[in-house]
Amino acid sequence: MLDRQAPCCYSHGWFQQTLRLTGQSFHWSSGRAAQVHVSKSRVLVVDDDPDVRSFLSAFLELEGYEVQTAANGAEALHSVAEQRPDVILLDLMMPVMDGWTFCRQLAMNHHTSHPPIIIISASHELDGRLQEAGASAFIAKPFDLDCLLSCLREQGSAAVAR
């Protein structure tokens, strides 16, 4: 089992958290019971890795979120047009349409409001490009699940206030 220190949600600074990772599986060792939200926020998970999509989908559904998934930016644009999410969790490196292109295409669509985007990426060299992409927050892979939930709650609250 590999222990790594992973920076947490970028929107309000860096926090050090530990995530245990074995191959492609994530282990959540928080020890707390799942908290179900009163109103279901809709989260769109965009990642080309089917294991990441299914894991995040199952985890977020247990936490009370309504989850949609997309394997690339093109699928995500279609999903946003069909049913606008409250928050988007977006990987950057994907085939067909990457996360950067997705952000540009979404910003060009003036018919829909822009939901908060949380970029989830293994790349740590994103400082100047986050605002360019219109991202609200950044979480580095591998990530801490408590951190992800905190960031989702924060960005989801900001979306409701808009």
C-alpha positions in Angstrom: 0.0 0.0 0.0 1.3 3.4 -1.0 0.9 6.5 1.2 1.1 9.9 -0.4 0.6 13.5 0.8 -1.9 15.1 -1.6 -2.8 18.8 -1.7 -6.4 19.5 -1.0 -8.9 21.9 -2.6 -7.0 24.8 -4.2 -9.8 27.3 -4.0 -8.8 28.3 -0.4 -5.2 27.2 -0.2 -3.4 23.9 0.2 -4.1 21.5 3.0 -2.1 18.3 3.5 -4.2 15.1 3.6 -3.3 11.5 3.3 -5.0 9.1 0.8 -4.2 5.4 0.7 -4.1 4.1 -2.8 -3.6 0.6 -4.1 -3.5 0.3 -7.8 -6.6 2.1 -9.1 -8.6 1.7 -5.9 -9.2 4.5 -3.3 -9.5 3.8 0.4 -11.5 6.2 2.6 -10.3 6.1 6.2 -12.2 9.0 7.7 -14.2 6.8 10.1 -17.2 9.1 10.0 -20.7 8.1 8.9 -21.9 9.3 5.5 -23.8 12.6 5.7 -26.9 12.7 3.5 -27.7 16.2 2.1 -31.3 17.5 2.5 -31.5 18.5 -1.1 -29.7 16.5 -3.7 -27.1 18.5 -5.6 -26.4 17.3 -9.1 -22.7 16.6 -9.8 -21.3 15.8 -13.2 -18.2 13.6 -13.0 -16.1 13.9 -16.2 -13.2 11.4 -16.4 -12.0 9.0 -19.1 -11.1 6.4 -16.5 -14.2 4.2 -16.0 -12.9 3.1 -12.5 -12.6 6.7 -11.3 -16.1 7.5 -12.8 -17.7 4.5 -11.1 -16.0 4.9 -7.8 -16.8 8.7 -7.6 -20.4 8.0 -8.7 -20.9 5.3 -6.1 -19.2 7.4 -3.3 -21.1 10.6 -4.1 -24.4 8.8 -4.3 -23.8 7.4 -0.9 -23.2 11.0 0.3 -26.6 12.0 -1.1 -25.6 13.6 -4.4 -27.3 13.0 -7.7 -24.5 12.0 -10.1 -24.2 12.1 -13.9 -21.0 10.8 -15.6 -19.2 11.5 -18.9 -16.1 9.9 -20.3 -14.9 13.0 -22.1 -15.6 16.7 -22.8 -17.9 16.1 -25.7 -20.1 13.8 -23.6 -20.0 16.3 -20.8 -21.2 19.2 -23.1 -24.2 17.0 -24.2 -24.9 16.2 -20.5 -24.8 19.8 -19.5 -27.2 20.8 -22.3 -29.6 18.0 -21.3 -29.6 18.6 -17.5 -27.5 21.3 -16.0 -25.4 20.1 -13.0 -24.8 22.1 -9.9 -21.1 21.3 -9.9 -18.7 19.7 -12.4 -15.8 17.5 -11.4 -13.5 17.6 -14.4 -10.4 15.7 -15.4 -8.2 17.5 -17.9 -6.4 14.8 -19.9 -9.0 12.8 -21.9 -9.4 11.6 -25.4 -12.0 13.0 -27.9 -12.3 16.3 -26.0 -10.0 17.3 -23.2 -11.0 19.3 -20.1 -9.4 22.5 -21.4 -11.5 22.4 -24.6 -14.6 21.5 -22.7 -14.1 24.6 -20.5 -13.7 26.8 -23.6 -16.8 25.3 -25.3 -18.9 25.7 -22.2 -17.8 29.3 -21.8 -18.8 30.1 -25.4 -22.4 28.8 -24.7 -24.2 31.9 -23.6 -27.6 30.1 -23.4 -26.7 28.4 -20.2 -25.3 29.6 -16.9 -21.8 28.3 -16.1 -21.8 25.8 -13.1 -18.7 25.8 -10.9 -16.0 23.5 -12.2 -13.6 21.6 -9.9 -10.6 20.4 -11.8 -9.3 17.1 -10.6 -5.9 16.4 -12.1 -2.6 14.6 -11.5 -0.8 17.7 -12.9 0.3 20.2 -10.2 1.5 22.8 -12.8 -1.9 24.5 -13.2 -1.7 27.8 -11.2 -2.0 30.3 -14.1 -4.4 28.1 -16.2 -7.2 27.6 -13.6 -8.7 31.0 -14.0 -8.2 30.8 -17.8 -10.3 27.7 -17.8 -12.9 29.2 -15.6 -12.4 26.7 -12.9 -13.6 27.5 -9.4 -11.2 25.0 -7.6 -8.5 22.5 -8.1 -7.9 19.1 -6.4 -4.8 17.2 -7.1 -4.9 13.4 -7.8 -4.7 11.4 -5.7 -7.1 13.2 -3.5 -8.6 12.9 0.0 -12.3 12.1 -0.1 -13.2 14.4 2.8 -11.4 17.2 1.0 -13.4 16.4 -2.2 -16.7 16.6 -0.2 -15.7 19.9 1.5 -14.9 21.4 -1.9 -18.1 20.1 -3.4 -20.2 21.6 -0.6 -18.3 24.9 -0.9 -18.7 25.2 -4.6 -22.3 23.9 -4.5 -23.2 26.6 -2.0 -21.6 29.2 -4.2 -23.7 28.0 -7.2 -26.9 28.2 -5.3 -26.1 31.8 -4.2 -25.6 32.9 -7.8 
